[in-house]
Amino acid sequence: MPLRTYIVEDNATIRENLVATLEELANIQAVGSAETENEGKAWLTENGPQWDLAIIDLFLKQGSGLGILHACKDRAPGQKLVVLSNYATPDIRKRCAQLGVDAVFDKSNEIDALIDFCVEHSRA
């Protein structure tokens, strides 16, 4: 069964390429997307049973992915939160871990690791 995946990314080109790549290689089904913190928080918290994985960028058109991560801290045990950012520094990784994120990936050099993560969790 595909992972029902919600993506919070404000760059349309990155978002579209990410969805296409993950649908082809990682058995995900995109169930929606957002470009801002408020949109992402609202959809993810109001539609809990409708998603298995959320991929969240930290720097958005409005707000921050960190606010979304905080809003999703009480998600269901099987739901995974992943950060995909150009700023996957040790400090950011630590802060994300404190917010209960399952993984942090750097956009520039860890896309393969994100694909592997998605494949692994789609099998579970």
C-alpha positions in Angstrom: 0.0 0.0 0.0 1.4 3.4 -0.9 2.3 5.8 1.9 -0.2 8.6 2.0 2.1 11.6 2.0 1.5 15.3 2.6 4.2 17.7 1.6 4.9 21.2 3.0 7.2 22.9 0.5 6.9 26.5 -0.8 8.9 26.0 -4.0 6.5 24.6 -6.6 9.3 23.1 -8.8 10.9 21.3 -5.9 7.5 20.1 -4.7 6.4 18.8 -8.1 9.8 17.1 -8.7 9.8 15.5 -5.2 6.2 14.2 -5.6 7.1 12.7 -9.1 10.3 11.1 -7.8 8.8 9.6 -4.7 5.7 8.3 -6.5 7.9 6.6 -9.0 10.6 5.3 -6.7 9.3 5.1 -3.2 5.6 4.0 -3.3 4.1 7.2 -2.0 0.7 8.7 -2.9 0.6 12.5 -2.5 -2.6 13.4 -0.6 -1.9 17.2 -0.6 0.5 20.0 -0.1 0.9 23.3 1.5 3.2 26.3 1.1 2.8 28.0 4.5 2.9 27.0 8.2 -0.8 27.8 8.8 -1.9 25.7 5.8 0.3 22.8 6.8 -0.7 22.8 10.5 -4.4 23.0 9.6 -4.5 20.2 7.1 -2.3 17.8 9.1 -4.1 18.3 12.4 -7.6 18.2 10.9 -7.0 15.2 8.7 -5.1 12.9 11.0 -6.4 9.6 9.7 -5.7 10.6 6.1 -1.9 10.7 6.1 1.0 8.3 6.9 3.9 10.6 6.2 4.5 14.3 6.2 7.6 15.8 4.5 8.2 19.3 5.8 10.5 22.1 4.7 11.6 24.5 7.5 11.6 27.8 5.6 8.2 28.6 4.1 6.4 31.5 2.4 4.8 32.2 5.8 5.9 30.8 9.1 8.2 27.9 9.7 8.1 24.1 9.5 9.1 24.0 13.1 5.6 25.2 14.0 4.1 22.4 12.0 6.3 19.9 13.7 5.2 21.2 17.1 1.5 21.0 16.0 2.0 17.3 15.0 3.7 16.1 18.1 0.7 14.2 19.2 0.2 12.3 15.9 -0.7 8.6 15.7 2.2 6.2 16.4 2.4 5.0 12.8 2.5 8.5 11.3 6.0 9.7 10.3 7.3 13.2 10.2 10.3 14.0 8.1 12.1 17.3 7.5 13.6 18.0 4.1 15.7 21.2 4.2 18.7 23.0 2.8 19.6 23.8 6.4 20.0 20.3 7.9 22.7 21.5 10.3 23.5 19.7 13.6 21.6 22.3 15.5 18.5 22.0 13.3 18.7 18.2 13.5 18.8 18.4 17.3 15.9 20.8 17.4 13.9 18.5 15.1 14.7 15.5 17.2 13.4 17.4 20.3 10.1 17.9 18.4 9.8 14.2 17.7 10.8 14.2 14.0 11.5 10.7 12.6 14.3 11.8 10.2 15.9 14.9 8.8 17.3 15.0 5.3 19.3 17.6 3.4 17.8 18.6 0.1 21.2 18.9 -1.6 22.7 15.5 -0.8 20.3 13.2 1.0 17.4 12.6 -1.4 18.5 8.9 -1.8 18.2 8.5 1.9 14.7 10.0 1.9 13.7 7.6 -0.8 15.1 4.7 1.2 13.2 5.9 4.3 10.0 6.0 2.3 10.5 2.6 0.8 11.2 1.1 4.2 8.1 2.6 5.8 5.8 1.8 2.9 6.7 -1.9 3.5 5.9 -1.7 7.2 
